[in-house]
Amino acid sequence: MASSLPPRSSYLNAGTARREMGFKVTPRRNVLSAINNGEANGGAPSAPAEGGGGGAEAVPVVEFSGREDVEGLLAEKMKGKSKNDYKGRVEQMSDYIKKLRACIRWYMELEDGYLFEQEKLRGAMDAENTRHTELGNESKPLFILYRLADLVGRKIEPFSAIIFIDRILVAEAQLSNAIKELKAANLDLTRRCEFLEESFNREKSEKVIAVESYEKEKQERESAESSRDVLTVDLERVTHDAKRFSEQLKMVQDTNKRLQEYNTSLQQYNSNLQADASKSGETISKLQKEKSAMMETMATLRECNNSISSQLESSRASQQEAIRVKEELRKEVECLRAELKQVRDDRDHSVAQLNNLNIELADCKEQIGKSSKECESLSTKVSALEETCNTQQEQIQTFQKQLAVATQKLKLADVTAIEAMTGYEEQKEKIKYLEERLAHAESQIVEGDELRKKLHNTILELKGNIRVFCRVRPLLRFDGDSNGPEGASISFPTSVESTGRAIDLMNQGQKLSFSYDKVFDHSASQEDVFVEISQLVQSALDGYKVCIFAYGQTGSGKTYTMMGRPGIDQKGIIPRSLEQIFKTSQSLESQGWEYSMQASMLEIYNETIRDLLAPGRPNSFEMTPSKQYTIKHDSHGNTTVSDLTIIDVFSIADVTTLLEKASQSRSVGKTQMNEHSSRSHFVFTLKISGANESTGQHVQGVLNLIDLAGSERLAKSGSTGDRLKETQSINKSLSALSDVIFAIAKGEDHVPFRNSKLTYLLQPCLGGDSKTLMFVNISPEASSVGETVCSLRFASRVNACEIGIPRRQTQARSFDSRLSYG
């Protein structure tokens, strides 16, 4: 019987019991580890997805670690590239359905694993229950054994019975311990089974939710497939349309490819400049506020200065009076001192006489007895001398009192003079301090104004507009009254915002106001005009294309503005610009810059180009040109004129000689409106090439200075014959210029640059590749009010044209035999 009992070690722990019962806990797996076209748990490869067929795509490997991953998959939303990207959404829906199938497959495998584990646990429980029953049955023979031992105790030896009973007791104790261990294992297995049942129920509910979600997704997939069929038809139609636009797309892509790098750098540069412009605007507003405060301070200082000046004048008058009184007192004191000296001398002389008389008196006393008459005489003399001495002593005392009074007055006068001088010095120092503050405030105002101008120019360059300056010609002796019968009058606003930038025109009782970048009245000098454009001229040395042209009616001062007259103060923009360029280029030589310059001059006369520097050119404009000059534009934005004479210039003297030669060759005629009227458009071009060997930088700049022929009315000019033809040609070219400006202002795709030689030559200047400035010159005559209004309106349209931001040419290019016009 003892041999039928199991060994004691088999009941020591529940884990060993579970292993003996064959119970094995299935480890938790990654969700889709068996669905990546492989085998699951060493089994056969997983089946392909529904509807996949032999050529279906492999299901992507998706791993689930628990309920959170499943909920994340269920919460995933379909997103297309756009609202109408149905194709992308259908593709995402297909992938999502594959993932859901894999998830359901994982749930099924997990459920099978749980069922299998549950069956194993149930089998283990049944085995344990059976084993427990058997052990309970084995306890009955022990009771019978006890009974038998009790009944037949007499037949068994006592010692053997004791040993047998001990063995029975030991076996019973072991059995009791085994029963307790089995009960504990049974309780643990019961709890494990309950936990697995709860997990199974939870997984089952999740499976139901997943199945419902799968059904929903399946319906959505069917709907998406139907939408996909419709979209496929639309896609075919769109594909057909895309093929039709492929050539245009290639052209746009090529253009975008060329402009992409430039646009990126330009946007960065523009953003920096806009930030600088905003800071500059804040600086301008701050400077304007400071200017207003300084103006108020200046007014206060002027009032204080006037008050101090009046006080100073009063002090000066008081000082002069004190000096005069002091001088009088000084003279009086000198007189008193002289009189005192004389009195003292007289007193000393009297004392000496008195001493002599005393001596004589002594002698007389010695001789008193000699003669009484002599004694009486001497007594009389002594009395007289004593009286004289007393009188002189009284005079001396009087003079001493007067001297003391005069000395006191002199001291007071000295104190007054010192106080006056001290006050004068204080007032002088205060005036000097106020004058220094006034000069400093004025210098700050000037600097602020200069900074405002520079910032304003920078903002205009950022805007890309054509800058416009207006200049009013002064009245000449042969002009009529500016307030003539037509009632025209020109005035200039004086407000802070409009000073130097606006002009008002009264025409028949109607006030017309115009604003430009700068307005010069009739008192402006040539130097004042050039100062405003000097920075623009400097840009040509920096590698930019610069164009300055003068527009206006005949006799409004265009040629005077551009060319000027003989004399230092009368020089125009062209000679002053060249002087600045040569002077600046020489100063830059110390920084390693070397410049070479080429000049050319031409005129457009009756829509014909004439070379003003051609060798042997006649001075008569009636001559027919021997060459046909052609204007050409290259892909880099450079303009050339074929067969045009190009001359290297090295100094201002060289250019002056060329200007004199061109002036002699230019077409000029006399009309009723102007005795020396320009009958052609004059174009001066200077090409500047600079190189800095130390930095390796090369720049190419172009300076175009243009004096346009003046517009005029046939009725007023009185032109006939050739002059009539010239007038018609001039008006036609200027009309073409107006058409170009109107087209640019309206932003039209086609700009008629080819309508005239002038506009075709100016195409780079008006097309956004140049810094362009226009002078509109007007006449103050009342008889010219119509032309003045037209010129000002045209200038306003020009100022509103946005032609873009010019580019700086910093790459070296080889010299061409023909000059570039920008």
DAQUIQUI-V51552 format. One record per backbone hydrogen bond with DSSP energy under -0.5 kcal/mol. CO is the residue of the C=O (numbers start at 0). NH is the residue of the N-H. E is the energy in kcal/mol with one decimal. If there is no record, write none. Layout:
((CO NH E) (CO NH E))
This chain:
((0 3 -0.9) (1 4 -1.1) (6 9 -0.8) (7 10 -1.7) (8 11 -1.3) (12 16 -1.5) (13 17 -2.9) (14 18 -2.2) (15 19 -2.3) (16 20 -2.0) (17 21 -0.5) (17 22 -2.2) (18 21 -0.9) (29 32 -1.1) (31 34 -1.6) (34 36 -1.1) (37 45 -1.7) (38 40 -0.6) (39 42 -1.9) (43 39 -0.9) (48 51 -2.2) (52 55 -1.1) (61 31 -0.8) (63 30 -0.9) (65 69 -1.4) (66 70 -2.8) (67 71 -2.4) (68 72 -2.2) (69 73 -2.5) (70 74 -2.0) (71 75 -0.5) (72 75 -0.8) (81 84 -1.2) (83 85 -2.1) (84 88 -1.8) (85 89 -2.6) (86 90 -2.3) (87 91 -2.4) (88 92 -2.4) (89 93 -2.3) (90 94 -2.2) (91 95 -2.4) (92 96 -2.4) (93 97 -2.2) (94 98 -2.3) (95 99 -2.3) (96 100 -2.7) (97 101 -2.4) (98 102 -2.4) (99 103 -2.8) (100 104 -2.9) (101 105 -2.2) (102 106 -2.3) (103 107 -2.6) (104 108 -2.5) (105 109 -2.8) (106 110 -2.7) (107 111 -2.8) (108 112 -2.5) (109 113 -2.4) (110 114 -2.9) (111 115 -2.9) (112 116 -2.6) (113 117 -2.6) (114 118 -2.6) (115 119 -2.2) (116 120 -2.5) (117 121 -2.8) (118 122 -2.7) (119 123 -2.5) (120 124 -2.6) (121 125 -2.7) (122 126 -2.5) (123 127 -2.4) (124 128 -2.9) (125 129 -2.6) (126 130 -2.7) (127 131 -2.7) (128 132 -2.3) (129 133 -2.6) (130 134 -2.4) (131 135 -2.2) (132 136 -2.2) (133 137 -2.0) (134 138 -0.9) (135 139 -0.5) (136 139 -0.9) (136 140 -0.8) (137 141 -0.8) (138 142 -1.5) (139 143 -2.6) (140 144 -3.0) (141 145 -2.6) (142 146 -2.4) (143 147 -3.3) (144 148 -2.9) (145 149 -2.1) (146 150 -2.5) (147 151 -3.3) (149 152 -0.5) (151 154 -1.3) (151 155 -0.8) (152 155 -0.6) (156 160 -2.7) (157 161 -2.5) (158 162 -2.5) (159 163 -2.7) (160 164 -2.8) (161 165 -2.8) (162 166 -2.5) (163 167 -2.2) (164 168 -2.9) (165 169 -2.9) (166 170 -2.8) (167 171 -2.7) (168 172 -2.5) (169 173 -2.8) (170 174 -2.6) (171 175 -2.5) (172 176 -2.7) (173 177 -2.7) (174 178 -2.6) (175 179 -2.3) (176 180 -2.7) (177 181 -2.7) (178 182 -2.6) (179 183 -2.5) (180 184 -2.9) (181 185 -3.0) (182 186 -2.8) (183 187 -2.6) (184 188 -2.9) (185 189 -2.4) (186 190 -2.5) (187 191 -2.7) (188 192 -2.7) (189 193 -2.6) (190 194 -2.8) (191 195 -2.6) (192 196 -2.7) (193 197 -2.6) (194 198 -2.7) (195 199 -3.0) (196 200 -3.0) (197 201 -2.9) (198 202 -3.1) (199 203 -2.6) (200 204 -2.6) (201 205 -2.6) (202 206 -2.6) (203 207 -2.5) (204 208 -2.5) (205 209 -3.0) (206 210 -3.1) (207 211 -2.7) (208 212 -2.9) (209 213 -2.8) (210 214 -2.8) (211 215 -2.6) (212 216 -3.2) (213 217 -2.7) (214 218 -2.4) (215 219 -2.7) (216 220 -2.7) (217 221 -2.7) (218 222 -2.7) (219 223 -3.0) (220 224 -3.2) (221 225 -2.2) (222 226 -2.5) (223 227 -2.8) (224 228 -2.1) (225 229 -1.8) (226 230 -3.1) (227 231 -2.6) (228 232 -1.7) (229 233 -2.1) (230 234 -3.1) (231 235 -2.4) (232 236 -2.2) (233 237 -3.0) (234 238 -3.0) (235 239 -2.3) (236 240 -2.3) (237 241 -2.9) (238 242 -2.3) (239 243 -1.6) (240 244 -1.6) (242 245 -0.9) (244 248 -2.4) (245 249 -2.5) (246 250 -2.1) (247 251 -2.5) (248 252 -2.9) (249 253 -2.6) (250 254 -2.5) (251 255 -3.1) (252 256 -2.7) (253 257 -2.1) (254 258 -2.1) (255 259 -1.8) (256 260 -0.6) (257 261 -0.6) (258 262 -3.2) (259 263 -2.5) (260 264 -2.4) (261 265 -2.6) (262 266 -2.8) (263 267 -2.3) (264 268 -2.9) (265 269 -3.3) (266 270 -3.0) (267 271 -2.4) (268 272 -2.7) (269 273 -3.0) (270 274 -2.4) (271 275 -2.8) (272 276 -3.3) (273 277 -3.0) (274 278 -2.6) (275 279 -3.2) (276 280 -3.0) (277 281 -2.4) (278 282 -2.7) (279 283 -3.1) (280 284 -2.9) (281 285 -2.6) (282 286 -3.1) (283 287 -3.0) (284 288 -2.5) (285 289 -2.9) (286 290 -3.0) (287 291 -2.8) (288 292 -3.0) (289 293 -3.0) (290 294 -2.9) (291 295 -2.6) (292 296 -2.8) (293 297 -3.4) (294 298 -2.6) (295 299 -2.8) (296 300 -3.3) (297 301 -2.9) (298 302 -2.7) (299 303 -3.0) (300 304 -3.1) (301 305 -3.0) (302 306 -2.8) (303 307 -3.0) (304 308 -2.9) (305 309 -2.6) (306 310 -2.7) (307 311 -3.1) (308 312 -2.7) (309 313 -2.6) (310 314 -3.0) (311 315 -3.1) (312 316 -2.7) (313 317 -2.9) (314 318 -3.0) (315 319 -2.9) (316 320 -2.6) (317 321 -2.9) (318 322 -3.0) (319 323 -2.6) (320 324 -3.0) (321 325 -2.9) (322 326 -2.7) (323 327 -2.6) (324 328 -3.2) (325 329 -2.9) (326 330 -2.6) (327 331 -3.0) (328 332 -3.2) (329 333 -2.4) (330 334 -2.6) (331 335 -3.0) (332 336 -3.2) (333 337 -2.7) (334 338 -3.2) (335 339 -3.3) (336 340 -2.6) (337 341 -2.5) (338 342 -3.1) (339 343 -3.1) (340 344 -2.8) (341 345 -3.0) (342 346 -3.3) (343 347 -3.1) (344 348 -2.7) (345 349 -3.2) (346 350 -3.5) (347 351 -2.7) (348 352 -2.8) (349 353 -3.6) (350 354 -3.0) (351 355 -2.7) (352 356 -3.4) (353 357 -3.0) (354 358 -2.6) (355 359 -3.3) (356 360 -4.2) (357 361 -2.9) (358 362 -2.7) (359 363 -3.5) (360 364 -3.8) (361 365 -2.3) (362 366 -1.8) (364 367 -1.0) (366 369 -1.8) (366 370 -1.2) (370 374 -1.1) (371 375 -2.5) (372 376 -2.4) (373 377 -2.3) (374 378 -2.4) (375 379 -2.4) (376 380 -2.2) (377 381 -2.6) (378 382 -2.6) (379 383 -2.5) (380 384 -2.8) (381 385 -2.7) (382 386 -2.6) (383 387 -2.6) (384 388 -2.6) (385 389 -2.6) (386 390 -2.8) (387 391 -2.5) (388 392 -2.3) (389 393 -2.3) (390 394 -2.3) (391 395 -2.6) (392 396 -2.3) (393 397 -2.5) (394 398 -3.0) (395 399 -2.4) (396 400 -2.3) (397 401 -2.5) (398 402 -2.6) (399 403 -2.4) (400 404 -2.5) (401 405 -2.8) (402 406 -2.8) (403 407 -2.4) (404 408 -2.5) (405 409 -2.5) (406 410 -2.4) (407 411 -2.6) (408 412 -2.8) (409 413 -2.6) (410 414 -2.8) (411 415 -2.8) (412 416 -2.7) (413 417 -2.8) (414 418 -2.8) (415 419 -2.7) (416 420 -2.8) (417 421 -3.0) (418 422 -2.9) (419 423 -2.5) (420 424 -2.7) (421 425 -2.6) (422 426 -2.9) (423 427 -2.5) (424 428 -2.8) (425 429 -2.8) (426 430 -2.8) (427 431 -2.5) (428 432 -2.7) (429 433 -2.8) (430 434 -2.8) (431 435 -2.4) (432 436 -2.7) (433 437 -2.8) (434 438 -2.8) (435 439 -2.9) (436 440 -3.0) (437 441 -2.6) (438 442 -2.6) (439 443 -2.6) (440 444 -2.4) (441 445 -2.5) (442 446 -3.1) (443 447 -3.1) (444 448 -2.5) (445 449 -2.6) (446 450 -3.0) (447 451 -2.7) (448 452 -2.3) (449 453 -2.6) (450 454 -3.0) (451 455 -2.7) (452 456 -2.7) (453 457 -2.5) (454 458 -2.7) (455 459 -2.3) (456 460 -2.4) (457 461 -2.3) (458 462 -2.4) (459 463 -1.4) (459 464 -1.2) (463 802 -2.7) (463 803 -0.6) (464 466 -0.5) (466 773 -2.7) (467 516 -1.5) (467 517 -1.0) (468 775 -2.9) (469 519 -3.4) (470 472 -0.5) (470 777 -2.1) (472 779 -0.5) (475 478 -1.5) (480 483 -0.6) (480 781 -0.7) (481 483 -0.6) (483 486 -1.6) (485 507 -0.6) (486 507 -0.6) (486 508 -0.5) (488 505 -3.1) (490 503 -2.9) (494 498 -1.8) (497 500 -2.2) (497 501 -1.1) (499 518 -2.3) (500 515 -2.7) (502 513 -2.4) (503 490 -2.5) (504 506 -0.6) (504 511 -3.0) (505 488 -1.5) (506 509 -1.6) (509 506 -3.0) (509 511 -0.6) (511 504 -3.1) (513 502 -2.4) (517 469 -2.7) (519 471 -2.2) (520 523 -1.6) (524 528 -1.8) (525 529 -2.3) (526 530 -2.2) (527 531 -0.9) (528 531 -0.5) (528 532 -0.7) (529 532 -0.9) (529 533 -1.0) (532 536 -2.2) (533 537 -2.1) (534 538 -1.0) (535 539 -0.5) (536 539 -1.3) (536 540 -0.6) (537 540 -0.8) (537 541 -1.0) (538 543 -2.1) (539 542 -1.1) (542 808 -2.8) (543 545 -0.5) (543 701 -1.4) (544 770 -3.3) (545 703 -3.1) (546 772 -2.5) (547 705 -2.8) (548 774 -2.9) (549 707 -1.4) (550 776 -2.9) (551 710 -1.4) (552 555 -1.5) (556 560 -1.8) (557 561 -2.5) (558 562 -3.3) (558 563 -1.4) (560 572 -2.3) (561 573 -3.0) (562 571 -1.7) (566 570 -0.5) (567 570 -0.7) (568 525 -0.5) (569 564 -2.0) (571 575 -1.8) (572 576 -2.8) (573 577 -2.1) (574 578 -2.2) (575 579 -2.3) (576 580 -2.4) (577 581 -2.5) (578 582 -2.3) (579 583 -2.9) (580 584 -2.6) (581 585 -1.9) (582 586 -1.8) (583 587 -1.7) (585 588 -0.9) (586 589 -0.7) (587 590 -1.2) (587 592 -1.8) (588 591 -1.6) (591 692 -0.8) (593 690 -2.0) (595 688 -2.6) (596 648 -1.9) (597 686 -2.9) (598 646 -2.3) (599 684 -2.6) (600 611 -1.7) (600 612 -0.6) (601 682 -2.9) (602 604 -0.7) (602 609 -2.7) (603 605 -0.5) (603 680 -1.7) (604 607 -0.7) (607 604 -2.9) (609 602 -2.0) (609 611 -0.7) (610 613 -0.9) (613 616 -1.5) (618 620 -0.5) (619 622 -1.1) (626 628 -0.7) (629 641 -2.4) (631 639 -2.8) (633 636 -1.4) (637 633 -2.6) (638 820 -2.9) (639 631 -2.8) (640 643 -1.3) (646 598 -3.0) (648 596 -0.7) (650 654 -1.4) (651 655 -2.5) (652 656 -2.1) (653 657 -1.9) (654 658 -2.7) (655 659 -2.2) (656 660 -2.1) (657 661 -2.7) (658 662 -2.5) (659 663 -1.8) (660 664 -1.3) (661 665 -1.2) (665 667 -0.6) (666 678 -2.2) (668 676 -2.8) (673 670 -2.9) (673 676 -0.6) (676 668 -2.8) (677 709 -0.6) (679 681 -0.6) (680 603 -2.0) (681 706 -2.5) (682 601 -2.2) (683 704 -2.9) (684 599 -2.0) (685 702 -2.6) (686 597 -2.0) (687 700 -3.0) (688 595 -2.4) (689 698 -2.5) (690 593 -2.1) (690 692 -0.5) (691 695 -2.1) (691 696 -1.0) (696 691 -2.5) (698 689 -2.3) (700 687 -3.4) (701 545 -3.2) (701 703 -0.5) (702 685 -2.3) (702 704 -0.5) (703 547 -2.7) (704 683 -2.8) (705 549 -1.8) (705 707 -0.6) (706 681 -2.7) (710 553 -2.1) (712 716 -2.9) (713 717 -1.8) (716 671 -1.9) (719 722 -1.5) (720 724 -1.8) (721 725 -2.6) (722 726 -2.7) (723 727 -2.4) (724 728 -2.3) (725 729 -2.8) (726 730 -2.7) (727 731 -2.0) (728 732 -2.3) (729 733 -2.5) (730 734 -2.1) (731 735 -2.2) (732 736 -2.0) (733 737 -2.0) (734 738 -2.3) (735 739 -2.1) (736 740 -2.3) (737 741 -2.7) (738 742 -2.3) (739 743 -2.4) (740 744 -2.7) (741 745 -2.1) (742 746 -0.6) (742 747 -2.3) (743 746 -0.8) (748 750 -0.6) (749 751 -0.5) (750 752 -2.5) (751 754 -1.0) (752 755 -0.9) (755 759 -1.9) (756 760 -2.1) (757 761 -2.0) (759 762 -0.7) (761 765 -2.2) (762 766 -1.3) (763 768 -1.4) (769 771 -0.8) (770 546 -2.9) (771 466 -1.9) (772 548 -2.0) (773 468 -2.9) (773 775 -0.6) (774 550 -3.6) (774 776 -0.7) (775 470 -2.3) (776 552 -0.6) (777 472 -2.5) (780 783 -0.8) (781 784 -1.3) (783 787 -2.4) (784 788 -2.5) (785 789 -2.1) (786 790 -2.5) (787 791 -2.5) (788 792 -2.4) (789 793 -2.4) (790 794 -2.3) (791 795 -1.9) (792 796 -1.9) (793 797 -2.3) (794 798 -2.4) (795 799 -1.1) (797 465 -0.6) (797 800 -1.3) (800 465 -1.3) (800 802 -0.7) (807 809 -0.9) (808 699 -2.0) (809 697 -1.1) (818 640 -0.5))
